Amino acid sequence: MAKKKVYDDDDGRTIVDMNVEGMKNYTSPDRKKARDEIRQLNLTKKERRALFWGAYKVVAQVVLITSVAIVGAFLLIWLWLR
Protein backbone atom coordinates (compact mmCIF):
# COMPACT_ATOMS: atom_id res chain seq x y z
CA MET A 1 0.00 0.00 0.00
CA ALA A 2 1.17 3.52 -0.79
CA LYS A 3 1.79 5.91 2.07
CA LYS A 4 -0.40 8.98 2.29
CA LYS A 5 1.53 12.18 1.60
CA VAL A 6 1.89 14.60 4.48
CA TYR A 7 2.27 18.27 3.67
CA ASP A 8 4.07 20.41 6.25
CA ASP A 9 2.81 23.70 4.85
CA ASP A 10 -0.92 22.82 5.13
CA ASP A 11 -2.42 24.65 8.10
CA GLY A 12 -6.08 24.03 7.18
CA ARG A 13 -6.96 27.55 6.01
CA THR A 14 -9.17 28.08 2.98
CA ILE A 15 -7.50 30.37 0.47
CA VAL A 16 -10.21 30.29 -2.22
CA ASP A 17 -13.83 29.23 -1.79
CA MET A 18 -14.51 26.58 -4.44
CA ASN A 19 -18.29 27.06 -4.20
CA VAL A 20 -18.53 28.82 -7.59
CA GLU A 21 -21.79 29.56 -9.35
CA GLY A 22 -22.15 27.41 -12.45
CA MET A 23 -20.20 24.45 -11.08
CA LYS A 24 -21.85 21.09 -10.50
CA ASN A 25 -22.05 21.15 -6.70
CA TYR A 26 -22.76 24.89 -6.26
CA THR A 27 -24.92 25.75 -3.27
CA SER A 28 -26.11 29.33 -3.00
CA PRO A 29 -25.73 31.13 0.35
CA ASP A 30 -29.50 31.66 0.49
CA ARG A 31 -30.09 27.94 0.16
CA LYS A 32 -27.57 27.20 2.92
CA LYS A 33 -29.28 29.74 5.17
CA ALA A 34 -32.73 28.25 4.49
CA ARG A 35 -31.43 24.73 5.13
CA ASP A 36 -29.94 25.80 8.45
CA GLU A 37 -33.18 27.52 9.47
CA ILE A 38 -35.18 24.36 8.71
CA ARG A 39 -32.74 22.23 10.71
CA GLN A 40 -33.11 24.56 13.69
CA LEU A 41 -36.85 23.90 13.77
CA ASN A 42 -36.19 20.34 15.00
CA LEU A 43 -39.17 18.87 13.16
CA THR A 44 -40.20 15.31 13.80
CA LYS A 45 -40.40 12.82 10.94
CA LYS A 46 -44.18 13.14 10.87
CA GLU A 47 -44.00 16.95 10.72
CA ARG A 48 -41.43 16.86 7.90
CA ARG A 49 -43.64 14.48 5.94
CA ALA A 50 -46.67 16.75 6.44
CA LEU A 51 -44.61 19.75 5.29
CA PHE A 52 -43.50 17.90 2.16
CA TRP A 53 -47.00 16.71 1.24
CA GLY A 54 -48.46 20.18 1.82
CA ALA A 55 -45.94 21.70 -0.57
CA TYR A 56 -46.48 18.85 -3.04
CA LYS A 57 -50.25 19.45 -3.08
CA VAL A 58 -49.78 23.14 -3.87
CA VAL A 59 -47.36 22.40 -6.71
CA ALA A 60 -49.58 19.62 -8.05
CA GLN A 61 -52.55 22.04 -8.21
CA VAL A 62 -50.54 24.59 -10.17
CA VAL A 63 -49.27 21.95 -12.60
CA LEU A 64 -52.77 20.51 -13.05
CA ILE A 65 -54.38 23.90 -13.71
CA THR A 66 -51.64 24.86 -16.16
CA SER A 67 -51.91 21.53 -17.98
CA VAL A 68 -55.70 21.83 -18.28
CA ALA A 69 -55.35 25.39 -19.61
CA ILE A 70 -52.80 24.33 -22.24
CA VAL A 71 -54.88 21.33 -23.35
CA GLY A 72 -58.02 23.51 -23.42
CA ALA A 73 -56.29 26.14 -25.56
CA PHE A 74 -54.98 23.45 -27.89
CA LEU A 75 -58.45 21.90 -28.27
CA LEU A 76 -60.04 25.30 -28.83
CA ILE A 77 -57.57 26.17 -31.58
CA TRP A 78 -57.79 22.68 -33.12
CA LEU A 79 -61.61 22.77 -33.22
CA TRP A 80 -61.65 26.35 -34.49
CA LEU A 81 -59.30 25.63 -37.41
CA ARG A 82 -60.97 22.38 -38.34
C-alpha positions in Angstrom: 0.0 0.0 0.0 1.2 3.5 -0.8 1.8 5.9 2.1 -0.4 9.0 2.3 1.5 12.2 1.6 1.9 14.6 4.5 2.3 18.3 3.7 4.1 20.4 6.3 2.8 23.7 4.8 -0.9 22.8 5.1 -2.4 24.7 8.1 -6.1 24.0 7.2 -7.0 27.6 6.0 -9.2 28.1 3.0 -7.5 30.4 0.5 -10.2 30.3 -2.2 -13.8 29.2 -1.8 -14.5 26.6 -4.4 -18.3 27.1 -4.2 -18.5 28.8 -7.6 -21.8 29.6 -9.4 -22.1 27.4 -12.4 -20.2 24.5 -11.1 -21.8 21.1 -10.5 -22.1 21.2 -6.7 -22.8 24.9 -6.3 -24.9 25.8 -3.3 -26.1 29.3 -3.0 -25.7 31.1 0.3 -29.5 31.7 0.5 -30.1 27.9 0.2 -27.6 27.2 2.9 -29.3 29.7 5.2 -32.7 28.2 4.5 -31.4 24.7 5.1 -29.9 25.8 8.4 -33.2 27.5 9.5 -35.2 24.4 8.7 -32.7 22.2 10.7 -33.1 24.6 13.7 -36.8 23.9 13.8 -36.2 20.3 15.0 -39.2 18.9 13.2 -40.2 15.3 13.8 -40.4 12.8 10.9 -44.2 13.1 10.9 -44.0 17.0 10.7 -41.4 16.9 7.9 -43.6 14.5 5.9 -46.7 16.8 6.4 -44.6 19.8 5.3 -43.5 17.9 2.2 -47.0 16.7 1.2 -48.5 20.2 1.8 -45.9 21.7 -0.6 -46.5 18.9 -3.0 -50.3 19.4 -3.1 -49.8 23.1 -3.9 -47.4 22.4 -6.7 -49.6 19.6 -8.1 -52.6 22.0 -8.2 -50.5 24.6 -10.2 -49.3 21.9 -12.6 -52.8 20.5 -13.1 -54.4 23.9 -13.7 -51.6 24.9 -16.2 -51.9 21.5 -18.0 -55.7 21.8 -18.3 -55.3 25.4 -19.6 -52.8 24.3 -22.2 -54.9 21.3 -23.4 -58.0 23.5 -23.4 -56.3 26.1 -25.6 -55.0 23.4 -27.9 -58.4 21.9 -28.3 -60.0 25.3 -28.8 -57.6 26.2 -31.6 -57.8 22.7 -33.1 -61.6 22.8 -33.2 -61.6 26.4 -34.5 -59.3 25.6 -37.4 -61.0 22.4 -38.3 
